[in-house]
Amino acid sequence: VQPIGTIESCYRQCVGTPRQGLLVPSSRAAMVLKSNVSPEALDGLEEFSHVWLIFKFHKNTNTVKEAKAFEDVVSNENLPWNKRNQKFTFTAKITPPMLKEKKGVYATRSPHRANPIGITLAKIVGVDKKKHRLMLSSCDLIDETPIFDIKPFVEMYDSAKDAVFPSWIVDTINTRNSVTFRDDISGKVERLKKKLKQYKNEPSAYLQGLRETLEADVRSNEQQ
């Protein structure tokens, strides 16, 4: 499986990046196709409002450890269960950011999983076939994230009217921090507006994206 492109994002590192892109509608990114992928593959996307992006968690710190844990799996599968080497391949339970108790990793969207593959929903801002770019907003991916595939979001297929969610998600989905900027911040951003990645010469849009990012930040005030 090879990436078809990479992300250019306003987020440079995992820390502080929103847990879901729709929590920060003013975030910006661009998906840039690899040179061996024809830009004609983007034709028709301008008719959709959102896309699913299938990507790799390329900044995971435990990828090598998890890969090594798979080494004995093949030889074990031909043995009876009671004679297999009980070597689990990855951490089965994790603690979600907004919860104080552990849940099975497959009941979460943790980046640390058996295969570091994720899927996220982003809003289409524009399609530029000449520059091999798909411009996006409401995107939670960090800079240089490899993209494996793009699929258009179709509400009739991609949502379920009878869907059920656990209370620990419903009770925390709208949690927001209170954010106040110092009086001198606007002036500082104005002076740097030509250097703002994804927000060049748009200081107000940058500040709005920053505000939304901090409002959705799950870290404690001491960590921010």
C-alpha positions as CSV (number, residue, x, y, z in Angstrom):
1,V,0.0,0.0,0.0
2,Q,1.5,3.3,-1.1
3,P,0.5,6.9,-0.3
4,I,-1.2,8.8,-3.1
5,G,-0.3,12.1,-1.5
6,T,0.6,14.0,1.7
7,I,-1.0,16.6,3.8
8,E,0.1,20.2,4.3
9,S,-1.5,21.3,7.5
10,C,-1.6,24.2,9.9
11,Y,-0.8,21.6,12.6
12,R,2.9,20.7,12.9
13,Q,2.8,18.2,15.8
14,C,0.4,15.7,17.5
15,V,0.2,17.7,20.7
16,G,-2.6,20.2,20.5
17,T,-4.1,18.9,17.3
18,P,-7.9,18.5,17.6
19,R,-9.2,15.0,18.2
20,Q,-11.7,15.5,15.4
21,G,-11.6,18.0,12.5
22,L,-15.2,19.0,12.7
23,L,-14.5,20.4,16.2
24,V,-12.3,23.1,14.6
25,P,-14.1,24.2,11.4
26,S,-11.6,27.0,10.7
27,S,-8.6,24.6,10.6
28,R,-6.9,24.4,7.1
29,A,-5.0,21.9,5.2
30,A,-4.2,20.8,1.6
31,M,-3.8,17.3,0.3
32,V,-1.0,17.3,-2.4
33,L,-1.0,14.4,-4.8
34,K,2.2,12.4,-5.5
35,S,3.9,13.1,-8.9
36,N,2.9,9.6,-10.1
37,V,-0.9,10.2,-9.5
38,S,-2.7,12.0,-12.3
39,P,-4.6,15.2,-11.1
40,E,-7.5,13.9,-13.2
41,A,-8.2,11.6,-10.3
42,L,-9.6,14.6,-8.5
43,D,-12.1,15.4,-11.2
44,G,-15.7,15.5,-9.9
45,L,-14.7,16.0,-6.2
46,E,-15.8,19.7,-6.5
47,E,-19.4,18.4,-6.6
48,F,-19.1,17.1,-3.0
49,S,-18.8,19.1,0.2
50,H,-16.8,16.6,2.3
51,V,-14.4,13.7,1.9
52,W,-13.1,10.8,3.9
53,L,-9.3,10.7,4.1
54,I,-7.6,7.3,4.8
55,F,-4.2,8.0,6.3
56,K,-1.3,6.7,8.3
57,F,-0.5,7.8,11.9
58,H,3.1,8.5,10.8
59,K,4.1,10.1,14.1
60,N,3.2,7.1,16.3
61,T,6.0,6.4,18.8
62,N,5.2,2.7,19.2
63,T,5.0,1.6,15.6
64,V,8.3,-0.4,15.6
65,K,7.4,-2.1,18.9
66,E,4.0,-3.2,17.5
67,A,5.5,-4.4,14.3
68,K,7.9,-6.7,16.2
69,A,5.1,-8.1,18.2
70,F,3.6,-9.6,15.0
71,E,6.7,-11.8,14.3
72,D,5.4,-14.9,16.1
73,V,1.8,-14.7,15.0
74,V,2.0,-16.7,11.8
75,S,3.8,-19.7,13.5
76,N,1.2,-19.6,16.3
77,E,-1.9,-19.7,14.1
78,N,-1.3,-23.4,13.2
79,L,-1.2,-24.5,16.8
80,P,-4.2,-25.3,19.1
81,W,-5.2,-22.4,21.3
82,N,-3.9,-24.0,24.5
83,K,-0.4,-24.4,23.0
84,R,0.0,-21.0,21.4
85,N,2.5,-18.5,22.7
86,Q,0.2,-15.9,24.3
87,K,2.0,-12.9,23.0
88,F,-0.4,-10.1,22.4
89,T,0.4,-7.8,19.4
90,F,-0.6,-4.4,20.8
91,T,-2.1,-2.7,23.8
92,A,-5.8,-3.8,24.1
93,K,-7.1,-1.1,26.3
94,I,-6.4,2.6,26.4
95,T,-7.8,5.7,28.3
96,P,-9.7,8.1,26.0
97,P,-8.7,11.8,26.6
98,M,-12.1,12.8,28.1
99,L,-12.5,9.6,30.2
100,K,-10.8,8.4,33.4
101,E,-11.4,4.7,32.7
102,K,-9.9,2.4,30.1
103,K,-11.8,1.1,27.1
104,G,-11.0,-1.4,24.4
105,V,-8.9,0.2,21.7
106,Y,-11.5,-0.7,19.1
107,A,-14.1,1.2,21.0
108,T,-11.9,4.4,20.6
109,R,-10.2,6.4,17.9
110,S,-6.8,6.1,19.5
111,P,-3.9,6.4,17.0
112,H,-2.1,3.6,18.8
113,R,-3.6,0.5,17.3
114,A,-2.5,-2.8,15.6
115,N,-2.1,-1.0,12.3
116,P,-1.4,2.8,12.4
117,I,-4.2,3.6,9.9
118,G,-6.9,6.2,10.4
119,I,-9.9,7.7,8.7
120,T,-11.1,11.3,9.1
121,L,-13.8,13.5,7.6
122,A,-12.8,16.9,6.1
123,K,-14.5,19.6,4.3
124,I,-13.6,20.4,0.7
125,V,-12.7,24.1,0.2
126,G,-11.5,23.8,-3.4
127,V,-9.9,21.5,-6.0
128,D,-6.9,22.7,-8.0
129,K,-5.9,20.1,-10.6
130,K,-3.1,22.4,-12.0
131,K,-1.4,22.4,-8.6
132,H,-2.4,18.7,-7.8
133,R,-4.1,20.0,-4.7
134,L,-7.3,19.4,-2.7
135,M,-7.9,22.3,-0.3
136,L,-9.5,21.4,3.0
137,S,-10.9,22.8,6.2
138,S,-12.2,21.0,9.4
139,C,-9.2,18.8,9.1
140,D,-7.4,17.2,12.1
141,L,-4.3,15.8,10.3
142,I,-0.8,17.0,11.0
143,D,1.7,18.2,8.5
144,E,3.2,15.5,6.2
145,T,0.6,12.9,7.0
146,P,0.6,10.2,4.2
147,I,-2.8,9.8,2.5
148,F,-3.7,6.3,1.2
149,D,-7.1,7.1,-0.3
150,I,-9.8,9.7,-0.7
151,K,-13.5,8.8,-0.7
152,P,-16.4,11.3,-1.1
153,F,-18.8,11.6,1.8
154,V,-22.3,10.6,0.9
155,E,-24.8,11.1,3.7
156,M,-27.2,8.5,2.5
157,Y,-24.5,5.8,2.8
158,D,-22.3,7.2,5.6
159,S,-24.8,7.9,8.3
160,A,-27.2,5.8,10.2
161,K,-30.5,7.2,11.6
162,D,-30.6,4.5,14.3
163,A,-27.0,4.8,15.4
164,V,-26.3,4.5,19.2
165,F,-23.4,6.1,21.1
166,P,-22.2,5.5,24.7
167,S,-22.8,8.2,27.3
168,W,-19.1,8.9,27.8
169,I,-19.0,10.3,24.2
170,V,-22.3,12.0,24.3
171,D,-21.6,13.7,27.6
172,T,-18.2,15.1,26.5
173,I,-18.6,15.9,22.8
174,N,-19.5,19.5,23.4
175,T,-16.9,20.2,26.1
176,R,-15.1,23.5,25.4
177,N,-12.4,25.5,27.1
178,S,-12.8,29.2,27.6
179,V,-10.2,31.1,25.6
180,T,-9.1,34.7,26.0
181,F,-6.3,36.3,24.0
182,R,-4.0,39.0,25.4
183,D,-4.6,42.5,23.9
184,D,-1.3,42.4,22.1
185,I,-1.8,39.1,20.2
186,S,-3.8,40.6,17.3
187,G,-0.9,43.0,16.6
188,K,1.7,40.3,16.7
189,V,-0.3,38.1,14.3
190,E,-0.8,41.0,12.0
191,R,3.0,41.6,11.8
192,L,3.5,37.9,11.0
193,K,0.6,37.5,8.5
194,K,2.9,36.9,5.5
195,K,4.5,33.9,7.2
196,L,1.3,32.2,8.4
197,K,1.2,28.7,7.0
198,Q,-2.3,28.0,5.4
199,Y,-3.4,31.5,6.6
200,K,-1.1,33.8,4.6
201,N,-2.3,37.4,4.9
202,E,-5.4,36.3,6.8
203,P,-4.6,37.0,10.4
204,S,-8.3,37.1,11.5
205,A,-8.8,33.6,10.1
206,Y,-5.7,32.4,11.8
207,L,-6.8,33.7,15.2
208,Q,-10.2,32.1,14.7
209,G,-8.6,28.7,13.9
210,L,-6.3,29.1,16.9
211,R,-9.3,29.9,19.2
212,E,-11.3,26.9,18.0
213,T,-8.2,24.6,18.5
214,L,-7.6,25.8,22.1
215,E,-11.4,25.5,22.9
216,A,-11.4,21.9,21.8
217,D,-8.0,21.0,23.4
218,V,-8.4,18.1,25.8
219,R,-5.2,18.8,27.7
220,S,-5.2,20.4,31.2
221,N,-4.4,24.1,31.6
222,E,-1.0,23.1,32.9
223,Q,-0.2,21.2,29.7
224,Q,-1.3,23.8,27.2
